[in-house]
Amino acid sequence: LVPTKQYYNAHFLVNCTVLSMFTSEVIPFHQLQSYKVQKSRDICISAVIFLTYSGEMICADPKQEWVRRYMITMKRRTEQILPKYPPHPSRQ
């Protein structure tokens, strides 16, 4: 991948890339900590960037079935971890 610019999101630094080079391997799910969806804009490619527990960022093709499945699983895992607060009494 050829980094062209970098920006921060809420989770980690994301490298915006020119070339559409994705990982050719399915990454073991247990190695992944979080992900960021990078939208296609300017010279950036559409990609899913996975952050591993070892700090490595892996660029994956969002059209791949395993990538979509991992994103859904990670989102569900996050929703189960985050507490659901009842509405504030003033809003009832």
For each residue, the residues with C-beta under 8 A, 3 or more apart:
1: 15 17 19 21 59
2: 17 18 19
3: 6 15 16 17
4: 15 16 17 18 43 44
5: 15 16
6: 3 13 14 15 16
7: 13 14 16
8: 12 13 14
9: 12 14 36
10:
11: 34 36 51
12: 8 9 34 36 51 57
13: 6 7 8 57
14: 6 7 8 9 36 38 49 57
15: 1 3 4 5 6 49 57
16: 3 4 5 6 7 38 42 43 44
17: 1 2 3 4 20 21 44 45 47 59
18: 2 4 43 45
19: 1 2 45
20: 17 45
21: 1 17 59
22: 47 59 60 61 64
23: 27 58 59 60
24:
25:
26: 66
27: 23 31 32 50 52 58 60 70
28: 31 32
29: 32 70 73
30:
31: 27 28 52 53 54
32: 27 28 29 35 50 51 52 53 70 74
33: 51 52 53
34: 11 12 50 51 74
35: 32 48 49 50 51 70 71 74
36: 9 11 12 14 48 49 51
37: 47 48 49 62 71
38: 14 16 44 45 46 47 48 49
39: 44 46
40: 44 45 46
41: 44
42: 16
43: 4 16 18
44: 4 16 17 38 39 40 41 47
45: 17 18 19 20 38 40
46: 38 39 40 62
47: 17 22 37 38 44 59 60 61 62
48: 35 36 37 38 59 60 61 62 67 71
49: 14 15 35 36 37 38 57 58 59 60
50: 27 32 34 35 57 58 60 70
51: 11 12 32 33 34 35 36 55 56 57
52: 27 31 32 33 55 56 57 58
53: 31 32 33
54: 31
55: 51 52
56: 51 52
57: 12 13 14 15 49 50 51 52
58: 23 27 49 50 52
59: 1 17 21 22 23 47 48 49
60: 22 23 27 47 48 49 50 64 67
61: 22 47 48 64 67
62: 37 46 47 48 67 68
63: 67
64: 22 60 61 67 68
65: 68 69
66: 26 69 70
67: 48 60 61 62 63 64 70 71
68: 62 64 65 71 72
69: 65 66 72 73
70: 27 29 32 35 50 66 67 73 74
71: 35 37 48 67 68 74 75
72: 68 69 75 76
73: 29 69 70 76 77
74: 32 34 35 70 71 77 78
75: 71 72 78 79
76: 72 73 79 80
77: 73 74 80 81
78: 74 75 81 82
79: 75 76 82
80: 76 77
81: 77 78
82: 78 79
83:
84:
85:
86:
87: 91 92
88: 91 92
89: 92
90:
91: 87 88
92: 87 88 89
